[in-house]
């Protein structure tokens, strides 16, 4: 029912906004929008990294707009010359309909009726091709497929991290027939290049973690299953510290996490990383990543560091969601119990880990160049300069 209402809303909005289509499209105006929903930082992900690159590379050339849920929260962006508008507000619609280029990682594409003279770039918000998205799940209905079809027609350019994503998700799930730019994700440029020292230090300073001490980042994905997923952080840290090292446990809950989810992390040494503004910086700082079905494994894989998948609810997740690529073909070890997870950590082999990751990148047809920001920015410049 919720999806049906979204489809109907799109149709009503398309008709209601017809009078605004007389407004002139401004060829130097770019509007950015991150994912809506949840309470985590909206100035983030691929749109943020691309925006920061454009501000630095083309100072003063473009009028930059950001659509956010709470403009006051992001008022600091005004110092960068960024105009803020409130998501879904009446005042935002003229800006949305007069921007020459719109850059998003998913928001607006599935429901907002953009004009033919506008250029919508969808950077998406996850690399690789792992868990299936909503309209490709086993229980997806007519409304989900209709929404995906609307989304595909709205997009001018899709940015892809790998050939598998292009084929399975963009051409397959979305039924998108337009141009795909396989250059990697803007947010991954510095991870691919390995220029992570500055970002890692920002995280260490934020959490007051001294040099020489290590970081274990736990970043599970969103799910609403019936099976409990329990993790004892203190017990896991004892395994990590078995050789005398000092470890810190950072827990990054998903943006849609709520109290009804059956995922529980216990322990006295947990440090909350939910409100840290940039997930990529957390990945840059992490000496080890613990996750499950999240696409953050794609981003993290380019650092070639230890990563482990903790999946007690694997069978249920397979039934309710499913994957584009078999989880047993992912490069990181899968554990269904904490005991199994601890055993895999103790048996970790760095050389074998790198070999598996390199094979996985070939399997997925990695398109990460480390130059995604530059290449997408050049396309934006070409679009805006075209008369």
VMD Tcl script that draws the C-alpha trace (Angstrom):
set ca {
  {0.00 0.00 0.00}
  {2.83 2.39 0.88}
  {4.47 1.85 -2.51}
  {1.14 2.32 -4.30}
  {0.66 5.66 -2.55}
  {4.11 6.78 -3.74}
  {3.21 5.90 -7.33}
  {-0.08 7.80 -7.11}
  {1.69 10.76 -5.52}
  {4.10 10.93 -8.46}
  {1.20 11.10 -10.91}
  {-0.58 13.81 -8.92}
  {2.64 15.81 -8.62}
  {3.30 15.58 -12.34}
  {-0.03 17.25 -13.06}
  {0.17 19.73 -10.19}
  {3.56 21.06 -11.25}
  {2.61 21.75 -14.88}
  {2.33 25.55 -14.31}
  {5.92 25.67 -13.03}
  {7.23 24.31 -16.30}
  {7.11 27.78 -17.80}
  {10.08 28.70 -15.58}
  {13.41 28.85 -17.39}
  {15.98 26.13 -16.77}
  {19.22 27.73 -15.55}
  {22.12 26.09 -17.35}
  {24.68 26.80 -14.60}
  {22.44 25.59 -11.77}
  {23.21 22.19 -10.18}
  {21.00 20.67 -7.50}
  {22.33 17.92 -5.24}
  {20.31 15.60 -3.04}
  {21.38 12.73 -0.81}
  {19.14 9.95 0.43}
  {16.06 11.05 2.31}
  {14.66 9.24 5.33}
  {16.43 8.17 8.49}
  {18.28 10.70 10.64}
  {21.87 10.34 9.50}
  {23.87 12.94 7.59}
  {22.41 13.94 4.22}
  {25.47 15.87 3.07}
  {27.37 12.68 2.34}
  {28.01 9.83 -0.07}
  {28.64 10.30 -3.78}
  {26.80 13.62 -4.19}
  {28.86 15.20 -1.39}
  {32.20 14.01 -2.77}
  {31.26 15.19 -6.25}
  {30.03 18.54 -4.94}
  {33.25 19.12 -2.99}
  {35.29 18.36 -6.09}
  {33.28 20.81 -8.23}
  {33.55 23.56 -5.61}
  {37.33 23.14 -5.61}
  {37.86 22.55 -9.35}
  {35.34 25.07 -10.70}
  {35.08 27.82 -8.04}
  {32.24 30.24 -8.76}
  {31.25 28.61 -12.05}
  {28.01 27.02 -10.87}
  {25.08 27.89 -8.66}
  {25.01 24.99 -6.21}
  {21.78 23.94 -4.47}
  {21.40 21.22 -1.84}
  {18.03 19.72 -0.88}
  {18.00 18.58 2.76}
  {15.38 17.74 5.37}
  {16.57 20.40 7.83}
  {18.35 23.38 6.21}
  {19.25 24.82 9.59}
  {21.24 21.69 10.44}
  {23.41 22.25 7.36}
  {23.69 26.04 7.58}
  {27.49 25.71 7.68}
  {27.35 24.88 3.96}
  {26.37 28.48 3.19}
  {29.99 29.46 3.82}
  {30.88 27.30 0.83}
  {28.42 29.25 -1.32}
  {25.78 26.50 -1.27}
  {22.08 27.41 -1.22}
  {19.90 25.14 0.93}
  {16.29 24.12 0.25}
  {14.03 21.90 2.28}
  {13.17 18.46 0.91}
  {9.58 18.02 -0.33}
  {8.64 21.64 0.43}
  {6.66 23.81 -2.00}
  {9.61 26.20 -2.13}
  {11.88 23.39 -3.34}
  {9.85 22.61 -6.47}
  {10.93 25.67 -8.52}
  {14.56 24.88 -7.77}
  {14.07 21.25 -8.76}
  {12.42 22.23 -12.03}
  {14.94 24.93 -13.05}
  {18.25 23.17 -12.34}
  {20.09 22.07 -15.48}
  {21.73 19.18 -13.65}
  {20.41 17.17 -10.72}
  {22.77 14.83 -8.90}
  {21.42 12.27 -6.46}
  {22.27 8.86 -5.04}
  {18.67 7.64 -5.30}
  {16.34 10.35 -4.00}
  {13.88 12.06 -6.37}
  {14.58 9.75 -9.31}
  {11.74 7.34 -8.40}
  {9.03 9.97 -8.03}
  {9.80 13.54 -9.15}
  {8.69 14.49 -12.72}
  {11.74 16.25 -14.12}
  {11.68 18.03 -17.48}
  {13.24 16.93 -20.78}
  {15.70 19.81 -20.69}
  {17.11 18.64 -17.37}
  {19.93 16.16 -16.85}
  {19.53 13.76 -13.93}
  {22.65 11.91 -12.76}
  {22.06 8.95 -10.47}
  {25.27 8.00 -8.66}
  {23.47 5.36 -6.59}
  {24.41 4.72 -2.95}
  {26.06 1.33 -2.97}
  {28.96 -0.18 -4.87}
  {29.20 -3.66 -6.30}
  {26.08 -5.80 -6.77}
  {25.14 -7.59 -3.57}
  {21.75 -7.46 -1.84}
  {18.78 -6.99 -4.16}
  {16.97 -3.68 -4.01}
  {13.29 -3.35 -3.17}
  {11.67 -3.81 -6.56}
  {13.72 -6.95 -7.29}
  {12.89 -8.79 -4.07}
  {10.79 -11.98 -4.24}
  {7.66 -10.20 -2.94}
  {7.91 -7.12 -5.17}
  {4.52 -6.14 -6.58}
  {3.12 -4.03 -9.41}
  {3.68 -0.74 -7.60}
  {7.36 -1.50 -6.99}
  {7.93 -2.34 -10.64}
  {5.99 0.75 -11.75}
  {8.14 2.92 -9.51}
  {11.32 1.38 -10.96}
  {10.06 2.05 -14.48}
  {9.35 5.69 -13.64}
  {12.81 5.96 -12.11}
  {14.51 4.54 -15.21}
  {12.79 7.05 -17.48}
  {13.81 9.91 -15.20}
  {17.54 9.21 -15.31}
  {19.87 10.72 -17.92}
  {23.07 9.09 -16.69}
  {23.74 6.23 -14.27}
  {27.13 6.03 -12.57}
  {28.31 2.45 -12.10}
  {30.95 0.88 -9.88}
  {31.24 -2.34 -11.89}
  {29.91 -4.25 -14.88}
  {27.89 -6.56 -12.62}
  {25.97 -3.57 -11.23}
  {25.40 -2.26 -14.75}
  {23.98 -5.57 -15.95}
  {22.16 -6.93 -12.90}
  {20.79 -3.78 -11.31}
  {20.70 -0.90 -13.81}
  {19.78 -2.85 -16.94}
  {18.02 -5.62 -15.03}
  {16.18 -4.38 -11.94}
  {15.56 -0.83 -13.18}
  {15.14 -1.76 -16.83}
  {17.27 1.29 -17.60}
  {18.23 1.70 -21.27}
  {20.11 4.98 -21.09}
  {23.79 5.78 -20.74}
  {25.85 4.16 -18.00}
  {29.20 5.68 -17.08}
  {31.39 2.93 -15.65}
  {33.96 5.00 -13.77}
  {33.44 3.96 -10.16}
  {31.85 5.82 -7.28}
  {32.98 9.39 -6.48}
  {33.09 8.57 -2.77}
  {35.60 5.79 -3.44}
  {38.24 7.80 -5.30}
  {40.47 8.32 -2.29}
  {39.99 4.73 -1.10}
  {41.02 3.36 -4.50}
  {44.06 5.64 -4.59}
  {44.96 4.73 -1.02}
  {45.18 8.38 0.08}
  {43.43 7.71 3.36}
  {45.81 9.00 6.03}
  {44.15 12.39 6.54}
  {40.63 10.91 6.74}
  {41.75 8.16 9.10}
  {43.36 10.71 11.40}
  {40.13 12.75 11.50}
  {38.30 9.71 12.84}
  {41.03 8.98 15.39}
  {40.96 12.57 16.61}
  {37.17 12.52 16.84}
  {37.15 9.39 19.03}
  {40.42 10.19 20.83}
  {42.10 7.00 19.62}
  {45.89 7.12 20.06}
  {48.34 6.10 17.36}
  {49.15 2.41 17.52}
  {45.69 1.41 18.76}
  {43.36 -0.22 16.26}
  {39.75 0.19 15.14}
  {37.14 -2.52 14.54}
  {34.15 -1.04 12.71}
  {30.83 -2.91 12.87}
  {28.46 -1.61 10.16}
  {25.51 -3.97 9.53}
  {22.84 -3.34 6.91}
  {19.11 -2.75 7.38}
  {16.73 -5.64 7.83}
  {13.43 -6.43 9.51}
  {13.52 -10.19 9.93}
  {12.19 -12.46 12.63}
  {15.53 -13.94 13.67}
  {17.68 -12.39 16.36}
  {21.14 -11.13 15.39}
  {23.12 -10.75 18.62}
  {26.75 -9.74 18.90}
  {28.86 -9.57 22.07}
  {31.31 -6.75 21.36}
  {33.43 -7.19 24.50}
  {33.88 -10.88 23.82}
  {34.90 -10.14 20.24}
  {37.42 -7.54 21.39}
  {39.09 -10.15 23.59}
  {39.75 -12.19 20.45}
  {41.08 -9.15 18.61}
  {43.39 -8.35 21.53}
  {44.69 -11.88 22.03}
  {48.17 -10.83 20.85}
  {48.41 -7.79 23.11}
  {47.02 -5.18 20.68}
  {44.59 -2.49 21.83}
  {41.33 -2.34 19.82}
  {38.35 0.04 19.77}
  {34.85 -1.12 18.75}
  {32.94 1.46 16.67}
  {29.31 0.61 15.95}
  {27.75 2.25 12.88}
  {24.03 1.42 12.78}
  {22.18 1.71 9.46}
  {20.40 5.00 8.75}
  {17.01 3.22 8.98}
  {17.80 1.29 12.14}
  {15.01 1.34 14.73}
  {14.11 -0.36 18.01}
  {11.90 -2.95 16.29}
  {14.86 -4.53 14.51}
  {16.09 -7.78 16.02}
  {19.73 -6.75 15.84}
  {21.40 -6.17 19.19}
  {25.00 -5.32 20.03}
  {26.00 -5.61 23.67}
  {29.15 -4.65 25.57}
  {30.71 -1.96 27.74}
  {33.35 -0.95 25.20}
  {31.07 0.03 22.32}
  {31.60 3.48 20.85}
  {28.66 4.89 18.86}
  {29.59 5.88 15.30}
  {26.07 6.51 14.02}
  {26.33 10.28 13.97}
  {29.82 10.50 12.52}
  {29.15 12.47 9.29}
  {31.09 10.41 6.74}
  {30.99 6.63 6.41}
  {33.91 6.64 3.95}
  {36.16 8.23 6.54}
  {35.18 5.54 9.03}
  {36.14 2.90 6.46}
  {39.45 4.69 5.85}
  {40.21 4.55 9.58}
  {39.05 0.98 10.24}
  {41.76 -1.65 10.62}
  {39.06 -4.30 10.35}
  {35.45 -4.21 9.11}
  {32.64 -6.40 10.41}
  {29.40 -6.31 8.43}
  {26.87 -8.65 6.80}
  {25.10 -7.91 3.50}
  {26.07 -4.26 3.20}
  {27.61 -2.87 0.03}
  {30.24 -1.21 2.21}
  {32.26 -4.37 1.58}
  {32.81 -3.11 -1.98}
  {34.23 0.22 -0.83}
  {36.34 -1.37 1.89}
  {37.73 -4.06 -0.41}
  {39.98 -1.51 -2.13}
  {41.94 -1.13 1.11}
  {42.66 -4.91 1.17}
  {42.23 -5.04 4.94}
  {40.53 -7.77 7.03}
  {36.75 -7.92 6.66}
  {34.32 -10.50 8.08}
  {30.62 -11.13 7.43}
  {28.45 -11.96 10.45}
  {25.20 -13.46 9.13}
  {23.14 -15.44 11.71}
  {19.98 -14.72 9.67}
  {21.41 -15.73 6.28}
  {18.68 -18.22 5.31}
  {15.90 -15.79 6.18}
  {17.65 -12.95 4.35}
  {18.07 -15.11 1.26}
  {14.35 -15.88 1.30}
  {13.14 -12.33 1.90}
  {15.71 -10.30 -0.03}
  {18.26 -12.32 -1.98}
  {21.46 -11.35 -3.76}
  {22.58 -10.43 -7.26}
  {25.80 -12.39 -6.75}
  {25.98 -15.52 -4.61}
  {27.27 -14.58 -1.14}
  {29.71 -17.49 -1.27}
  {31.41 -15.73 -4.18}
  {32.03 -12.61 -2.13}
  {35.67 -12.23 -1.05}
  {35.15 -12.18 2.71}
  {34.47 -15.13 5.08}
  {30.86 -15.74 6.17}
  {30.02 -16.71 9.77}
  {26.60 -17.70 11.08}
  {27.59 -17.77 14.77}
  {29.88 -15.69 16.95}
  {31.98 -18.77 17.66}
  {32.51 -19.31 13.94}
  {33.31 -15.61 13.51}
  {35.98 -15.78 16.20}
  {37.57 -18.82 14.57}
  {37.72 -17.09 11.20}
  {39.33 -14.03 12.77}
  {42.04 -16.16 14.39}
  {42.73 -17.94 11.09}
  {42.92 -14.76 8.99}
  {45.56 -14.83 6.26}
  {46.46 -11.44 4.74}
  {47.96 -12.86 1.54}
  {44.95 -15.09 0.85}
  {42.64 -12.18 1.64}
  {44.25 -10.01 -1.03}
  {44.11 -12.79 -3.61}
  {40.37 -13.31 -2.99}
  {39.66 -9.61 -3.27}
  {41.57 -9.29 -6.55}
  {39.65 -12.26 -8.00}
  {36.39 -10.71 -6.81}
  {37.14 -7.40 -8.50}
  {37.67 -9.30 -11.77}
  {34.46 -11.32 -11.26}
  {32.46 -8.13 -10.70}
  {34.16 -6.27 -13.53}
  {35.34 -3.43 -11.32}
  {35.11 -0.01 -12.92}
  {36.69 1.91 -10.06}
  {39.19 4.35 -11.54}
  {39.99 6.63 -8.61}
  {39.00 9.46 -10.97}
  {35.20 9.27 -10.79}
  {34.79 12.83 -9.46}
  {36.89 14.28 -12.26}
  {35.18 12.28 -15.00}
  {31.63 12.99 -13.83}
  {32.46 16.67 -13.28}
  {33.68 16.87 -16.88}
  {30.36 15.48 -18.07}
  {28.49 18.04 -15.97}
  {30.60 20.83 -17.46}
  {29.83 19.58 -20.97}
  {26.09 19.42 -20.25}
  {25.98 22.90 -18.68}
  {28.11 24.49 -21.40}
  {25.95 23.04 -24.18}
  {23.49 25.59 -25.56}
}
mol new
graphics top color blue
foreach p $ca { graphics top sphere $p radius 0.5 }
foreach p [lrange $ca 0 end-1] q [lrange $ca 1 end] { graphics top cylinder $p $q radius 0.2 }
display resetview
